[in-house]
Structure formats: C-alpha cells, structure tokens
Amino acid sequence: MSEPELKELVDSFLEEFWKLEPLEDAAIRDPPSKHQRKLRALIDMVRAFEAKYYRNFKEPRDFLKNEGGKE
C-alpha cells in the first residue's frame, strides 16, 4: 500500500468513525459500566491516533477544522 493510499484509508476511517458521533451519548462521555469504559478508551485511542496522524501528515488547519464537531 502506497503512502497516498494509506493516507486516504486513514482519512476515510476517521471520517466514518466521527460520523458515528460516539460522544453524543452521555453514558459514553461519563461511563459507569465496564463496557462503556471500554468504548470510551477506544474513543480516546482514536483521538490520540488522529492527533498524531494530523501532526505528522496533515496541515494544522485540517485538524482544527475537524475539532469543531467533537466534544
């Protein structure tokens, strides 16, 4: 897989992930149960991945543009 293909795949994944609006659910934002804590951990992992990806491969304005739709 070439770098442009990988970037397109990552961009597509992140776009689809955030379309799910996982943080709109109050139970996930403040998780009391084991499963909700695991979902929150997954969301945090995607955020960390996204931040590193944008820092290394995208323009800073692209990251800030996407931050507007999140928590």
C-alpha positions in Angstrom: 0.0 0.0 0.0 1.4 3.3 -1.0 1.6 6.3 1.3 -1.2 8.2 -0.6 -3.4 5.1 -0.3 -2.7 4.8 3.4 -3.5 8.4 4.0 -6.8 8.0 2.1 -7.6 5.0 4.1 -6.9 6.7 7.4 -8.8 9.8 6.4 -11.8 7.7 5.4 -11.7 5.7 8.7 -11.5 8.9 10.8 -14.4 10.5 8.9 -16.6 7.4 9.2 -15.7 7.0 12.9 -16.7 10.6 13.8 -19.9 10.3 11.8 -21.0 7.8 14.5 -20.9 10.7 17.0 -19.9 8.5 19.8 -19.6 11.3 22.3 -23.2 12.4 21.8 -24.2 9.6 24.2 -23.9 10.9 27.8 -23.2 7.3 29.0 -20.1 7.2 26.9 -18.9 10.7 28.0 -19.2 9.7 31.7 -19.0 5.9 31.7 -20.1 4.0 34.8 -20.1 0.4 33.3 -17.2 -1.7 32.2 -18.4 -1.8 28.5 -18.9 2.0 28.5 -15.4 2.5 29.9 -14.0 0.3 27.1 -15.9 2.3 24.5 -14.5 5.5 26.0 -11.0 4.0 25.9 -11.5 3.2 22.2 -12.6 6.7 21.5 -9.6 8.1 23.4 -7.3 5.8 21.4 -8.8 7.0 18.1 -8.3 10.6 19.2 -4.7 10.0 20.1 -4.1 8.3 16.8 -5.9 11.1 14.9 -3.8 13.8 16.7 -0.6 12.0 15.8 -1.7 11.4 12.2 -2.7 15.0 11.7 0.5 16.3 13.4 2.7 14.2 11.1 0.8 14.1 7.8 -1.7 16.9 7.6 -1.9 20.7 7.8 -2.7 22.0 11.3 -5.8 23.8 9.9 -7.2 20.4 8.9 -7.1 19.2 12.5 -8.6 22.3 13.9 -11.4 22.1 11.3 -12.3 18.6 12.5 -12.1 19.5 16.2 -15.2 21.7 15.9 -17.5 18.7 15.7 -16.2 17.0 18.7 -16.8 17.2 22.5 
